[in-house]
Amino acid sequence: MRYFIITGTSRGIGESLAKILLNDENNQVICISRGMSENLNFQSGLKPVNVFNFSFDLNNLSDIESLFQSVFSFINEDTVDSIYLINNAGILSPIGPIEETISEDVIRNINVNLIAPILLTSHFIKYTKNWKIDKRVLNISSGSAKYLLPSQSPYSTAKAGLDSFTKSIYLEQKEEPFPVKVASVYPGVIDTKLQTEIRSTSKEKFPYVELFNQLYVEGKLQTPLETAEKLIQLLMSSDYGKETLVEELTQM
């Protein structure tokens, strides 16, 4: 069996990743999100044996350890051929000049976009440390980590931190006898709730809002489904982890 632990599966890329992976009966998909996707609901409220859903807010950092205890209670080491963690969940807000932001919003942004993936990766490595199988972590970053725009400083900073964290874990793992392969990827400009949030922001708070409106009107946004397909191809490729930062997600 192949096990996939995915955060942020209630919609967007995470939901699409889960839908694609659930087409293979050899995949066990563990979904972590605040709510269950309507598109991943199952008849009569029953779930197939190859999916588990954990309702969890990644802002609750102190509970992540107990979350992973529960997650790994569903995983039988004897049946695992490979295991993967996809840190997909993310939030964009607050949008605006930093002096106009609310402290709680900034803290939540950094918690969900950076600290939670760090803790999830830490527990993933700890639980699988002695497993002699293929182990991989995929961190969904953003071009905003490199190509900076005003009014997105918490988000851009968190994603830049996620990239640095990924590179550091690569250095730690490359000498391990059973290493975890890790990569951070910029998935591109995708038609998700984050994009909707950007387009609904006033020009006073985000001077580049018209640029994103134009991308939407011209149909230049990727769909979550096609993005998820490319991400899975990347994750399952034989060269995965050799490049710790993938800045352009292409069809393989």
Secondary structure per residue as TSV (DSSP state, phi and psi in degrees):
chain	resnum	aa	ss	phi	psi
A	1	M	-	360.0	144.7
A	2	R	E	-106.2	129.4
A	3	Y	E	-108.1	133.4
A	4	F	E	-123.9	122.0
A	5	I	E	-104.9	118.0
A	6	I	E	-126.7	131.1
A	7	T	E	-97.9	153.1
A	8	G	-	70.1	50.4
A	9	T	-	-97.6	8.1
A	10	S	S	-75.3	-19.8
A	11	R	S	-167.6	179.9
A	12	G	H	62.1	-141.7
A	13	I	H	-61.6	-44.0
A	14	G	H	-60.4	-43.9
A	15	E	H	-61.6	-43.3
A	16	S	H	-66.4	-39.1
A	17	L	H	-58.3	-47.9
A	18	A	H	-62.8	-43.6
A	19	K	H	-61.0	-43.2
A	20	I	H	-66.2	-46.7
A	21	L	H	-67.2	-30.1
A	22	L	T	-73.4	-7.5
A	23	N	T	-73.3	-14.7
A	24	D	S	-107.1	117.1
A	25	E	T	-67.3	-12.1
A	26	N	T	-84.5	-4.5
A	27	N	E	-97.8	132.6
A	28	Q	E	-105.1	118.7
A	29	V	E	-111.0	122.9
A	30	I	E	-109.0	112.6
A	31	C	E	-98.7	130.2
A	32	I	E	-121.9	114.3
A	33	S	E	-161.4	164.5
A	34	R	S	-67.5	-31.7
A	35	G	S	-141.2	159.1
A	36	M	-	-83.2	135.4
A	37	S	-	-62.4	136.4
A	38	E	G	-63.3	-31.4
A	39	N	G	-77.7	-9.5
A	40	L	G	-108.2	11.0
A	41	N	-	-71.1	152.6
A	42	F	-	-123.8	151.8
A	43	Q	G	-55.0	138.1
A	44	S	G	60.6	17.5
A	45	G	G	74.7	6.8
A	46	L	-	-91.1	144.9
A	47	K	-	-108.8	141.0
A	48	P	-	-65.6	161.0
A	49	V	T	-67.8	-11.7
A	50	N	T	-101.7	17.1
A	51	V	E	-140.4	139.1
A	52	F	E	-129.9	139.0
A	53	N	E	-119.2	129.5
A	54	F	E	-116.3	117.4
A	55	S	E	-81.4	114.9
A	56	F	-	-156.2	137.2
A	57	D	-	-97.9	115.4
A	58	L	T	-68.0	-7.1
A	59	N	T	-71.9	-18.0
A	60	N	-	-85.2	71.9
A	61	L	G	-60.0	-38.4
A	62	S	G	-67.7	-15.3
A	63	D	G	-99.2	0.8
A	64	I	H	-65.3	-35.2
A	65	E	H	-62.3	-45.4
A	66	S	H	-69.3	-31.1
A	67	L	H	-58.6	-47.0
A	68	F	H	-70.7	-28.5
A	69	Q	H	-61.0	-41.6
A	70	S	H	-68.9	-43.0
A	71	V	H	-58.3	-48.9
A	72	F	H	-77.0	-9.9
A	73	S	H	-71.0	-18.0
A	74	F	T	-91.4	-4.8
A	75	I	-	-108.1	120.6
A	76	N	-	-94.2	111.4
A	77	E	G	-54.6	-33.4
A	78	D	G	-67.9	-19.6
A	79	T	G	-102.6	-0.7
A	80	V	-	-89.3	120.7
A	81	D	S	-92.5	-32.2
A	82	S	E	-159.6	156.1
A	83	I	E	-144.7	141.0
A	84	Y	E	-136.6	141.7
A	85	L	E	-117.2	125.4
A	86	I	E	-115.2	106.1
A	87	N	E	-83.7	90.1
A	88	N	-	-104.7	-31.9
A	89	A	-	-58.1	139.0
A	90	G	-	-162.4	157.0
A	91	I	-	-132.8	148.2
A	92	L	-	-95.2	-41.4
A	93	S	-	-65.8	148.7
A	94	P	-	-86.6	144.4
A	95	I	-	-107.8	128.8
A	96	G	S	141.7	169.9
A	97	P	-	-54.9	140.9
A	98	I	G	-59.7	-32.3
A	99	E	G	-72.4	-12.0
A	100	E	G	-99.6	-0.8
A	101	T	S	-83.1	159.7
A	102	I	-	-94.5	133.8
A	103	S	H	-54.4	-42.7
A	104	E	H	-62.9	-34.0
A	105	D	H	-70.1	-39.3
A	106	V	H	-64.4	-44.2
A	107	I	H	-63.0	-43.6
A	108	R	H	-62.9	-41.1
A	109	N	H	-59.1	-49.9
A	110	I	H	-67.4	-37.7
A	111	N	I	-59.9	-51.6
A	112	V	I	-73.9	-42.0
A	113	N	I	-82.1	-23.8
A	114	L	I	-127.7	-57.1
A	115	I	I	-68.3	-41.3
A	116	A	H	-60.2	-48.1
A	117	P	H	-59.8	-34.7
A	118	I	H	-62.2	-47.6
A	119	L	H	-68.2	-40.5
A	120	L	H	-61.8	-43.5
A	121	T	H	-64.6	-41.1
A	122	S	H	-58.1	-48.2
A	123	H	H	-70.1	-35.5
A	124	F	H	-59.8	-46.7
A	125	I	H	-66.0	-40.0
A	126	K	H	-62.8	-46.2
A	127	Y	H	-70.4	-27.0
A	128	T	H	-108.5	9.1
A	129	K	T	-51.8	-41.5
A	130	N	T	-101.9	12.0
A	131	W	-	-83.3	123.9
A	132	K	-	-90.0	61.7
A	133	I	S	-138.6	175.9
A	134	D	E	-74.3	123.1
A	135	K	E	-131.1	129.9
A	136	R	E	-142.2	145.8
A	137	V	E	-122.9	128.7
A	138	L	E	-116.2	118.0
A	139	N	E	-101.9	121.2
A	140	I	E	-84.0	106.9
A	141	S	-	-99.5	-147.7
A	142	S	-	-161.8	146.9
A	143	G	G	-60.3	-17.4
A	144	S	G	-64.1	-18.1
A	145	A	G	-68.3	-27.5
A	146	K	T	-111.4	-42.6
A	147	Y	S	-101.0	92.8
A	148	L	-	-80.6	143.4
A	149	L	-	-128.9	153.3
A	150	P	T	-67.8	158.4
A	151	S	T	75.2	10.0
A	152	Q	-	-129.5	29.6
A	153	S	H	-61.8	-42.6
A	154	P	H	-62.8	-44.3
A	155	Y	H	-63.5	-48.9
A	156	S	H	-63.0	-40.4
A	157	T	H	-65.4	-43.0
A	158	A	H	-63.5	-42.6
A	159	K	H	-69.6	-36.2
A	160	A	H	-63.8	-38.8
A	161	G	H	-64.4	-37.8
A	162	L	H	-63.6	-38.9
A	163	D	H	-62.7	-45.4
A	164	S	H	-64.7	-39.6
A	165	F	H	-60.2	-43.7
A	166	T	H	-59.3	-45.5
A	167	K	H	-63.6	-37.0
A	168	S	H	-67.3	-41.6
A	169	I	H	-65.2	-36.7
A	170	Y	H	-57.3	-45.2
A	171	L	H	-63.7	-36.5
A	172	E	H	-70.4	-39.1
A	173	Q	H	-85.7	-23.5
A	174	K	T	-64.3	-20.7
A	175	E	T	-99.9	-0.2
A	176	E	S	-74.8	149.5
A	177	P	S	-67.1	-32.0
A	178	F	S	-128.3	74.8
A	179	P	-	-72.4	154.3
A	180	V	E	-94.4	124.2
A	181	K	E	-81.8	139.3
A	182	V	E	-140.8	144.9
A	183	A	E	-152.6	151.1
A	184	S	E	-114.9	137.3
A	185	V	E	-133.0	141.0
A	186	Y	-	-92.2	108.6
A	187	P	-	-77.5	-12.4
A	188	G	-	103.9	-171.1
A	189	V	S	-95.1	113.6
A	190	I	B	-122.3	146.3
A	191	D	-	-80.1	82.8
A	192	T	S	-126.3	-178.0
A	193	K	H	-60.8	-33.0
A	194	L	H	-61.3	-40.9
A	195	Q	H	-66.8	-39.4
A	196	T	H	-61.1	-40.0
A	197	E	H	-63.9	-41.3
A	198	I	H	-62.3	-46.9
A	199	R	H	-67.5	-22.4
A	200	S	T	-90.0	0.2
A	201	T	S	-82.3	142.0
A	202	S	-	-70.0	153.9
A	203	K	T	-64.2	-28.4
A	204	E	T	-65.1	-36.8
A	205	K	T	-85.4	-33.4
A	206	F	-	-137.2	97.7
A	207	P	T	-59.8	-21.5
A	208	Y	T	-98.1	17.6
A	209	V	H	-60.5	-34.7
A	210	E	H	-65.7	-31.5
A	211	L	H	-60.2	-42.9
A	212	F	H	-74.4	-33.1
A	213	N	H	-63.0	-39.1
A	214	Q	H	-65.9	-42.1
A	215	L	H	-58.7	-39.7
A	216	Y	H	-68.4	-47.6
A	217	V	H	-62.3	-37.3
A	218	E	T	-83.4	2.1
A	219	G	T	67.8	33.8
A	220	K	-	-97.9	9.5
A	221	L	-	-89.7	139.4
A	222	Q	B	-74.3	152.7
A	223	T	-	-84.6	152.1
A	224	P	H	-57.7	-35.6
A	225	L	H	-66.8	-47.6
A	226	E	H	-67.6	-31.6
A	227	T	H	-67.0	-43.4
A	228	A	H	-62.0	-39.2
A	229	E	H	-61.1	-43.0
A	230	K	H	-66.9	-38.0
A	231	L	H	-64.4	-41.8
A	232	I	H	-65.9	-39.7
A	233	Q	H	-59.8	-43.2
A	234	L	H	-63.2	-49.2
A	235	L	H	-59.3	-37.6
A	236	M	H	-91.8	0.0
A	237	S	S	-70.1	152.0
A	238	S	T	-67.9	-22.3
A	239	D	T	-94.8	7.7
A	240	Y	T	-58.3	134.5
A	241	G	T	94.1	-16.0
A	242	K	S	-69.6	-30.9
A	243	E	S	-111.8	111.0
A	244	T	S	-77.0	-21.5
A	245	L	E	-126.7	113.1
A	246	V	E	-104.4	106.8
A	247	E	-	-87.1	-16.6
A	248	E	S	-134.2	119.9
A	249	L	-	-92.4	110.4
A	250	T	-	-118.3	160.8
A	251	Q	-	-68.8	131.9
A	252	M	-	-103.3	360.0
